């Protein structure tokens, strides 16, 4: 049990370090998350739900959009939470601050392949592999994958 806990603690320190580097890269590169999805959801709520529901539902949606606009600072806060063993909250902040994940990358590659062929898909891969923002995105995805909760030992 001690070895497992020590291993998970090392994994979480590594994940926090990766997220920290990712956040710093996002801040240095001036990366901003596209909050268009939040606007689309808000418009859909206003159009397809009663006024009493969307007035309440847009509050947490706007909070998420605000956190997303913080970008690298949200990722830095998530790295601190991962380091303090608040893994789920930390991963959530890193995800919101990054604005992209494996699904977004896969969807972009598929759409680029369908619309422009290999050339546009290769351009996206090249951008992802060589730009500071692409490096930050990859590091944040790896950080989220590496982080695992550590079960605290309760003697009672």
Legacy VTK file of the C-alpha trace (Angstrom):
# vtk DataFile Version 3.0
C-alpha trace
ASCII
DATASET POLYDATA
POINTS 156 float
0.000 0.000 0.000
2.817 2.418 0.863
4.495 1.836 -2.487
1.235 2.439 -4.333
0.614 5.665 -2.424
4.186 6.807 -3.043
3.857 5.987 -6.751
0.590 7.894 -7.031
2.087 10.827 -5.153
5.012 10.904 -7.609
2.565 10.695 -10.527
0.592 13.605 -9.147
3.717 15.699 -8.608
4.719 14.989 -12.195
1.187 15.844 -13.397
1.226 19.078 -11.395
4.617 19.958 -12.888
3.370 19.297 -16.417
0.260 21.387 -15.801
2.420 24.156 -14.312
4.627 24.234 -17.421
1.517 24.138 -19.595
-0.020 27.106 -17.781
3.199 29.105 -18.042
3.413 28.327 -21.762
-0.194 29.437 -22.250
0.435 32.710 -20.442
3.706 33.354 -22.292
2.180 32.587 -25.692
-0.952 34.668 -25.101
-3.258 31.699 -25.725
-6.978 32.399 -25.338
-9.639 29.724 -25.175
-12.424 29.956 -27.735
-15.571 30.570 -25.661
-17.884 30.295 -28.660
-19.245 26.984 -27.391
-20.475 28.697 -24.228
-22.243 31.362 -26.313
-23.830 28.656 -28.471
-25.115 26.765 -25.432
-26.468 29.985 -23.934
-28.281 30.834 -27.171
-29.738 27.336 -27.322
-30.932 27.569 -23.734
-32.592 30.910 -24.369
-34.269 29.680 -27.526
-35.431 26.208 -26.488
-36.166 26.448 -22.771
-38.576 28.492 -20.676
-37.327 31.792 -19.302
-37.319 30.548 -15.677
-34.952 27.714 -16.589
-32.447 29.545 -18.755
-32.161 32.464 -16.345
-30.867 30.017 -13.727
-28.959 27.732 -16.107
-26.818 30.464 -17.643
-25.271 31.388 -14.288
-22.994 28.315 -14.015
-22.443 28.459 -17.769
-21.169 32.030 -17.511
-18.952 31.043 -14.573
-17.399 28.297 -16.717
-16.891 30.787 -19.561
-15.206 33.207 -17.154
-12.839 30.492 -15.906
-12.098 29.498 -19.517
-11.142 33.086 -20.348
-8.517 32.964 -17.604
-6.709 30.352 -19.735
-3.209 29.775 -18.392
-4.076 31.095 -14.944
-6.848 28.488 -14.632
-4.335 25.810 -15.654
-1.898 27.082 -12.996
-4.650 26.906 -10.370
-5.464 23.373 -11.537
-1.812 22.345 -11.183
-1.823 23.620 -7.591
-5.004 21.625 -6.850
-3.470 18.474 -8.348
-0.391 18.989 -6.173
-2.648 19.277 -3.101
-4.402 15.985 -4.051
-7.618 17.648 -5.206
-7.301 15.689 -8.427
-10.817 15.974 -9.828
-11.037 19.738 -9.227
-7.533 20.223 -10.596
-8.249 18.222 -13.735
-11.452 20.200 -14.258
-9.630 23.537 -14.025
-6.879 22.332 -16.348
-9.498 21.124 -18.841
-11.499 24.351 -18.751
-8.368 26.512 -18.907
-6.996 24.549 -21.850
-10.257 24.443 -23.766
-9.140 21.418 -25.761
-8.618 17.754 -25.202
-8.140 14.511 -27.053
-11.703 14.589 -28.391
-11.259 18.135 -29.731
-7.985 17.211 -31.396
-9.492 14.056 -32.933
-12.556 15.963 -34.155
-10.351 18.681 -35.668
-8.217 16.111 -37.447
-11.286 14.329 -38.832
-12.895 17.582 -39.984
-9.660 18.804 -41.562
-9.320 15.447 -43.310
-12.861 15.630 -44.672
-12.654 19.240 -45.826
-9.094 19.677 -46.987
-7.466 16.288 -47.086
-4.090 15.358 -45.691
-2.564 18.785 -46.246
-4.811 20.586 -43.744
-4.664 17.725 -41.249
-0.862 17.752 -41.494
-0.832 21.515 -40.953
-2.825 21.045 -37.739
-0.478 18.314 -36.532
2.515 20.487 -37.398
0.998 23.443 -35.499
0.241 21.198 -32.522
3.786 19.801 -32.439
5.774 22.982 -33.067
3.930 25.931 -31.534
4.033 27.004 -27.903
0.260 26.764 -27.686
0.302 23.260 -29.167
2.954 22.239 -26.638
0.803 23.635 -23.822
-2.224 21.697 -25.057
-0.259 18.441 -25.288
1.291 18.950 -21.837
-2.112 19.648 -20.289
-3.581 16.491 -21.839
-0.674 14.424 -20.527
-0.996 16.046 -17.082
-4.690 15.149 -16.913
-3.915 11.575 -17.967
-1.120 11.118 -15.425
-2.940 12.504 -12.365
-4.672 9.879 -10.213
-6.355 10.305 -6.813
-4.426 9.123 -3.758
-6.597 7.375 -1.204
-5.969 8.712 2.248
-5.450 6.151 4.986
-8.049 6.527 7.729
-7.468 4.560 10.897
-10.524 4.253 12.972
LINES 1 157
156 0 1 2 3 4 5 6 7 8 9 10 11 12 13 14 15 16 17 18 19 20 21 22 23 24 25 26 27 28 29 30 31 32 33 34 35 36 37 38 39 40 41 42 43 44 45 46 47 48 49 50 51 52 53 54 55 56 57 58 59 60 61 62 63 64 65 66 67 68 69 70 71 72 73 74 75 76 77 78 79 80 81 82 83 84 85 86 87 88 89 90 91 92 93 94 95 96 97 98 99 100 101 102 103 104 105 106 107 108 109 110 111 112 113 114 115 116 117 118 119 120 121 122 123 124 125 126 127 128 129 130 131 132 133 134 135 136 137 138 139 140 141 142 143 144 145 146 147 148 149 150 151 152 153 154 155
